[in-house]
Amino acid sequence: MGKTARVPRLTAVLAAAAAGAIALSGALPSSAAQPPEPIGSAMPGELAKAFETAATRYDVPREVLVGIGYAESHLDGHDGLPSQDNGYGVMHLAGNPTNPTMSEAAKLTGLPVEKLAKDSGSNIIGAAAVLDSYADKAGLQGSARKDLAKWYTVVAQYPHSADGPTARLYTDEVYRIIGLGVGAEGVTSAPKQVNPDRGSYANVAPLGTRTKASLAAADYPGAIWNPASASNYSVGRTSAVSTIVIHVTQGSYAGTISWFKNASAQVSAHYVVRSSDGQITQMVAEKDTAWHVRSANPYTIGIEHEGFVDQPSWFTDAMYRASAVLTKNIAERRGIPKDRAHIVGHNEVPGNDHTDPGPNWNWNYYMQLVNGGNPNPPTYNFTTYGSGVRVRSDAKVTAPIVATLAGPTQVFVVCQKQGDPVTAEGTTNNWWSKLRDQGGYMTNIYIDHPAAQLPGVPICT
């Protein structure tokens, strides 16, 4: 669902790894070796005071509150309108069959639901009260309350995710934001590098871990396979696929994945694309009918994009590029013309009342990318969370290893490169990530990891 577009108030800034993370001389642009910059831009305001008040009243670290708020909404309350899974406000207090944070906040604070939904200060107070109650139940007391690392398992409870991997996906994103720092909507939070205590989640494989089965299930080679609940789509098709539909999630990436896995959602899409780096998750096989555009479901493939229609900060270049290559891949595999008659917005499909992707979606740029009109190769953030990241001088396994990096490591890579088979995560594949060329003096460098968290980006042809 969408609403009237507003003037953009922030721009997401994605920083590369901190200085020293890449051991190769010249492996990254000099600008990428600088300390991470905060996300967005800031001016003093009432929202900042609300975070201070909530943090103090409920003894919840301000960085945790701001990190959750930015992950959920980019600190925008969206005028009290709900997300697709019935979440409200800056902190996404929700009321659905699996997420009771709105009712919990009302009970804990005594504030009415309408105020919690529409007043940003109250919404932040409500979220802090909920987190405080979860921390109490977890036995997080005294000085431990000040330790950001100790809050990981508490934060993981907040979204009431469908499963452990989705909860870890959500919580890792919150801690990524804490590490980068935030400057948006008048709120600033300095970068704080935290080595989180994941507790039981340390044994949960993050989404993106590939197996033989998941590699075989995905229609698009760059996608992470993570199926939606069987209650949210129909097996098979009654019509030939002829149209690709562009959606905006009206919520976060992790939240959307979790919602599609919730049997009560009664909605799904084939693909979900992350804002920060263009990671792609496939949730419904293309041979099956996702429920995303009512009567048009039988002949369409749906691609959801993380964000909100009224907030252009979510529509990053990484998202556009990753999505465009996905759309190009689908269209060429299925013989769908790469034009605006066959690649359409949700709002353009007859019989639908949604407004996404909305006026902030740049159709001209997107279609230029779909049709190969941009001469610059796409780049993506690539993050490995373990140590022992290997860098080779070629995609072949026989090529020399020129460096081994400590994790976590975040670098920019171009689209996947097909090379010789590599055994990782118990399966053998030929996926390598190619580092962005550095002006001719650092070219054809590839990165992998013994337990590779391969990014959801396309394979080069």
C-alpha positions in Angstrom: 0.0 0.0 0.0 1.2 3.5 -0.7 0.5 7.1 0.1 1.5 10.5 -1.2 5.2 10.9 -1.9 7.1 13.4 0.3 10.4 15.2 -0.2 13.3 12.8 0.5 14.9 13.6 3.9 17.8 11.2 4.0 20.1 9.2 1.9 21.4 5.8 3.0 25.2 5.7 3.0 26.8 2.2 2.8 30.3 2.1 4.1 32.9 -0.5 3.3 35.0 -2.3 5.9 36.9 -0.4 8.5 40.6 0.3 7.8 42.7 -2.8 7.8 39.9 -5.3 7.0 41.3 -5.9 3.6 45.0 -7.0 3.6 45.5 -6.4 -0.1 47.3 -3.2 -0.9 45.0 -1.3 -3.3 42.3 -3.9 -3.1 39.7 -1.2 -2.3 39.4 2.4 -3.2 41.1 4.8 -0.8 37.7 6.1 0.3 36.6 2.7 1.3 39.4 2.4 3.8 38.0 5.3 5.9 36.0 4.7 9.1 32.4 3.9 8.4 30.2 6.9 7.9 26.8 7.1 9.7 23.7 6.2 7.6 21.8 9.3 6.5 22.1 12.9 7.7 20.7 14.5 10.8 19.5 17.7 12.4 18.5 18.0 16.1 14.8 17.1 16.6 12.1 15.7 18.8 12.7 12.1 17.6 16.2 12.2 19.2 14.7 13.2 22.5 12.2 10.4 22.3 15.0 7.8 21.9 16.9 9.4 24.9 13.8 9.3 27.1 12.9 5.7 26.2 16.4 4.5 26.7 16.7 6.1 30.1 13.2 5.1 31.3 13.5 1.4 30.4 17.3 0.9 30.6 17.6 -0.2 27.0 20.7 1.0 25.1 19.9 3.8 22.9 22.0 2.3 20.1 19.7 -0.8 20.2 16.6 1.3 19.9 17.9 3.4 17.1 19.3 0.3 15.3 15.9 -1.4 15.4 14.1 1.8 14.3 16.4 2.3 11.4 16.2 -1.4 10.3 12.4 -1.3 10.5 11.5 2.1 9.1 14.5 4.3 8.5 13.1 6.2 11.5 9.9 7.2 9.6 6.5 6.6 11.2 4.7 6.7 7.8 1.9 8.8 9.2 0.5 5.9 11.3 -0.2 3.7 8.3 0.5 -0.1 8.7 3.1 -2.2 7.1 1.9 -5.3 5.1 2.1 -7.4 8.3 0.2 -4.8 10.3 3.1 -3.1 12.0 3.1 0.6 13.0 5.4 3.4 13.5 9.1 4.0 13.7 9.6 0.8 15.7 7.1 -1.3 13.8 4.9 -2.3 16.8 2.9 -5.1 15.3 -0.4 -6.8 15.8 -0.8 -10.1 13.8 -1.2 -13.8 14.7 2.5 -14.2 15.5 3.7 -10.8 16.5 2.0 -9.2 19.6 4.4 -6.3 20.2 1.6 -3.7 19.9 -0.6 -5.3 22.5 2.4 -5.9 24.7 3.4 -2.3 24.5 -0.2 -1.1 25.3 -0.3 -3.4 28.4 3.2 -2.4 29.6 2.8 1.4 29.1 -0.9 2.0 29.6 -0.9 4.0 26.3 -3.8 3.5 23.9 -3.0 1.5 20.7 -3.9 4.5 18.5 -1.3 6.7 20.2 1.3 4.0 20.0 0.6 3.6 16.3 0.5 7.3 15.3 2.7 9.2 17.8 6.4 8.5 17.2 7.5 9.3 20.7 4.9 6.9 22.1 5.8 4.3 19.6 9.5 4.4 20.7 8.5 4.3 24.4 6.3 1.2 23.6 9.1 -0.6 21.9 11.5 0.1 24.7 9.0 -1.3 27.2 8.7 -4.5 25.2 12.4 -4.9 24.9 12.8 -4.2 28.6 10.3 -7.0 29.4 12.1 -9.4 27.1 15.4 -8.5 28.8 14.0 -9.1 32.2 12.8 -12.5 31.2 16.2 -13.3 29.7 17.8 -12.3 33.1 19.7 -9.4 31.6 20.3 -7.2 34.6 22.8 -4.7 36.1 25.9 -3.9 34.2 25.0 -6.4 31.5 22.3 -4.0 30.4 24.9 -1.6 29.2 26.8 -4.2 27.2 25.5 -4.0 23.6 26.8 -7.5 22.8 24.5 -9.0 25.5 21.3 -7.7 23.8 21.6 -9.9 20.7 19.1 -12.6 21.8 16.7 -10.0 23.2 16.7 -8.1 19.9 16.2 -11.4 18.1 12.9 -11.9 19.9 11.5 -8.5 19.0 10.3 -9.3 15.4 8.8 -12.7 16.4 10.4 -14.2 13.2 9.1 -17.3 11.6 12.2 -19.3 12.4 15.8 -19.0 13.8 17.6 -18.1 10.5 15.1 -15.3 9.8 15.6 -14.0 13.4 19.3 -14.1 12.9 19.0 -12.3 9.6 17.0 -9.5 11.3 19.3 -9.2 14.3 22.5 -9.2 12.3 21.1 -6.3 10.3 20.4 -4.4 13.5 24.0 -4.9 14.6 25.3 -4.0 11.2 23.5 -0.6 11.5 24.8 -0.2 15.1 28.3 -0.7 13.6 27.8 1.8 10.9 26.1 4.4 13.0 23.0 6.4 12.1 22.2 9.9 11.1 18.6 10.3 10.0 15.4 12.1 10.9 17.3 14.2 13.4 18.7 11.2 15.2 22.5 10.5 15.4 24.2 7.4 16.7 28.0 7.1 16.5 29.4 3.9 14.9 30.0 1.2 17.5 31.7 -2.0 16.5 30.2 -4.8 18.5 31.1 -8.5 18.6 27.6 -9.7 19.5 27.0 -12.6 21.9 24.6 -14.6 19.8 23.9 -17.2 22.4 21.8 -20.0 20.9 21.7 -18.2 17.6 25.4 -18.8 17.1 24.4 -22.3 16.1 21.8 -21.1 13.6 23.0 -20.9 10.0 22.3 -17.5 8.6 20.0 -17.2 5.6 22.2 -17.5 2.5 23.9 -20.7 3.5 23.6 -22.8 0.5 23.1 -26.6 0.2 22.7 -28.9 -2.7 19.0 -28.8 -2.3 18.8 -25.0 -2.1 21.0 -24.6 -5.2 18.7 -27.0 -7.1 15.5 -25.3 -5.9 16.3 -21.7 -6.9 15.3 -20.7 -10.5 17.7 -17.7 -10.4 21.4 -18.7 -9.7 22.0 -15.6 -7.5 19.0 -16.2 -5.2 18.9 -17.6 -1.7 16.2 -20.3 -1.6 13.9 -19.8 1.5 10.4 -21.1 0.8 7.2 -19.4 1.8 4.6 -21.3 3.8 2.7 -23.7 1.5 -0.5 -21.9 2.8 0.5 -18.7 0.9 0.8 -19.8 -2.7 -0.7 -22.3 -5.1 1.2 -25.2 -6.6 1.4 -25.0 -10.4 0.1 -22.5 -13.0 -3.1 -22.2 -14.9 -1.6 -19.7 -17.4 1.7 -19.2 -19.1 4.0 -16.6 -17.5 3.9 -13.3 -19.5 4.4 -10.5 -17.0 6.9 -9.5 -14.2 5.4 -7.4 -11.4 7.5 -4.9 -9.4 6.4 -4.5 -5.7 7.6 -2.6 -2.6 7.3 -4.6 0.6 6.0 -1.9 2.9 8.3 -3.4 5.5 11.8 -4.7 6.1 13.5 -7.5 4.2 13.7 -9.9 7.1 10.1 -9.0 8.2 8.8 -9.7 4.7 10.5 -13.0 4.5 9.1 -13.9 7.9 5.6 -12.8 6.9 5.7 -14.9 3.8 6.7 -17.9 5.9 3.7 -17.3 8.2 0.8 -19.5 7.3 -1.7 -16.8 8.2 -0.3 -14.2 5.8 -2.2 -15.5 2.8 0.3 -13.5 0.6 3.6 -14.2 -1.1 5.9 -13.2 -3.9 8.5 -15.2 -5.9 11.4 -13.0 -4.9 12.4 -10.4 -2.3 15.3 -8.0 -2.8 17.2 -6.3 0.0 17.8 -2.5 0.0 21.3 -2.3 1.4 23.1 -4.7 -0.9 20.7 -6.2 -3.4 20.6 -9.6 -1.8 17.8 -11.7 -3.3 15.8 -14.4 -1.6 13.5 -16.7 -3.7 10.4 -17.8 -1.7 8.1 -19.3 -4.4 9.3 -21.4 -7.4 8.5 -19.7 -10.7 6.5 -22.8 -11.8 4.1 -22.1 -8.9 1.6 -19.3 -8.4 2.5 -16.7 -5.7 -0.3 -14.7 -4.3 0.6 -11.1 -5.0 -1.7 -9.5 -7.6 -5.1 -11.2 -7.2 -6.6 -12.3 -10.5 -3.3 -11.7 -12.3 -1.4 -14.3 -10.1 -1.6 -17.1 -12.7 0.5 -15.3 -15.4 2.9 -13.2 -13.3 6.1 -13.4 -11.4 6.3 -11.1 -8.4 9.5 -9.3 -7.2 9.2 -7.5 -3.8 11.7 -4.7 -3.0 12.5 -3.8 0.6 11.1 -0.4 1.7 8.2 1.9 1.6 6.6 3.6 -1.4 6.8 7.1 0.2 10.5 6.8 1.3 13.0 6.9 -1.6 16.0 6.2 0.7 15.2 2.5 0.4 15.7 2.5 -3.4 19.4 2.1 -3.5 21.5 1.6 -6.6 22.5 -1.9 -5.4 18.8 -2.8 -5.2 18.0 -1.4 -8.6 21.0 -3.2 -10.2 20.4 -6.6 -8.5 16.7 -6.5 -9.3 17.2 -5.4 -12.9 19.6 -8.3 -13.6 17.1 -10.7 -11.9 14.3 -9.3 -14.1 16.5 -9.5 -17.2 17.3 -13.2 -16.4 13.6 -14.1 -15.9 12.6 -12.3 -19.1 15.2 -13.9 -21.2 14.7 -17.4 -19.8 10.9 -17.1 -20.4 10.8 -15.1 -23.6 9.1 -12.2 -22.0 9.7 -8.8 -23.8 11.8 -6.5 -21.8 9.5 -3.5 -22.0 7.0 -1.6 -19.8 4.0 -3.6 -21.2 5.4 -6.8 -19.7 7.4 -5.4 -16.7 4.9 -3.5 -14.7 4.2 -2.1 -11.2 1.7 -3.6 -8.8 -0.4 -0.4 -9.3 -0.6 -1.1 -13.0 -2.1 -4.5 -12.8 -5.9 -4.4 -13.4 -8.1 -5.2 -10.4 -5.5 -4.2 -7.8 -5.7 -1.3 -5.3 -2.1 -1.0 -4.3 0.1 2.0 -5.2 3.5 0.3 -5.2 6.2 0.8 -6.4 5.0 4.4 -6.3 6.3 7.7 -7.6 9.8 7.4 -6.1 10.6 4.2 -8.2 12.8 5.3 -11.1 11.3 3.3 -14.0 13.6 4.9 -16.6 16.7 3.9 -14.8 15.4 0.5 -14.0 14.4 -0.3 -17.5 17.7 1.0 -18.8 19.5 -1.5 -16.5 17.1 -4.3 -17.5 18.0 -3.7 -21.1 21.7 -3.4 -20.5 21.9 0.3 -21.1 24.2 1.2 -18.2 27.9 0.7 -19.1 29.1 0.3 -15.5 29.2 -3.2 -14.1 27.0 -3.7 -11.0 28.7 -3.7 -7.6 27.4 -5.2 -4.4 28.3 -5.4 -0.7 29.8 -8.8 0.1 30.1 -9.7 3.8 31.6 -12.8 5.3 31.2 -13.3 9.0 33.9 -15.9 9.7 37.7 -15.8 9.5 39.8 -17.3 6.8 38.4 -15.4 3.8 40.6 -16.4 0.8 41.5 -14.1 -2.0 42.8 -15.6 -5.3 44.3 -14.1 -8.4 41.7 -16.0 -10.5 38.5 -17.9 -10.2 40.2 -21.2 -10.7 41.0 -23.3 -7.6 44.6 -23.8 -8.9 45.2 -20.0 -8.9 47.5 -18.6 -6.2 46.0 -17.4 -2.9 47.2 -13.8 -2.6 45.7 -13.1 0.9 43.7 -14.5 3.7 41.5 -12.0 5.5 40.2 -11.9 9.0 36.4 -11.7 9.3 34.0 -10.1 9.4 35.0 -8.6 6.0 32.9 -6.4 3.8 34.0 -5.5 0.3 32.5 -4.4 -3.0 32.2 -7.1 -5.6 30.8 -7.2 -9.2 28.5 -9.9 -10.4 29.4 -13.5 -9.8 32.0 -15.1 -12.0 31.8 -18.7 -13.1 35.1 -20.5 -12.6 36.2 -24.0 -11.8 34.3 -26.0 -9.2 34.9 -25.1 -5.6 33.8 -27.3 -2.7 32.2 -25.3 0.2 29.4 -25.9 2.7 29.3 -29.5 1.8 28.5 -28.9 -1.8 30.5 -28.2 -5.0 29.8 -25.2 -7.2 31.5 -22.8 -9.4 30.5 -19.5 -7.8 33.2 -16.9 -7.0 32.8 -13.3 -6.2 35.0 -10.9 -8.2 36.4 -7.9 -6.5 35.7 -4.6 -8.3 38.7 -3.7 -10.5 40.8 -1.0 -9.2 41.8 1.2 -12.1 43.8 -1.5 -13.9 46.3 -2.2 -11.2 44.2 -4.7 -9.2 42.1 -6.8 -11.7 40.6 -10.2 -11.9 40.8 -10.8 -8.1 38.2 -13.2 -6.6 37.1 -13.8 -3.1 35.6 -16.8 -1.3 35.3 -18.4 2.1 35.7 -22.0 3.3 32.1 -21.7 4.6 31.1 -19.1 2.1 28.2 -16.8 2.7 27.7 -16.3 -1.0 26.0 -13.0 -1.8 22.7 -13.0 -3.7 24.0 -11.5 -6.9 23.9 -12.7 -10.5 26.4 -14.9 -12.3 28.3 -13.2 -15.1 27.7 -14.4 -18.6 
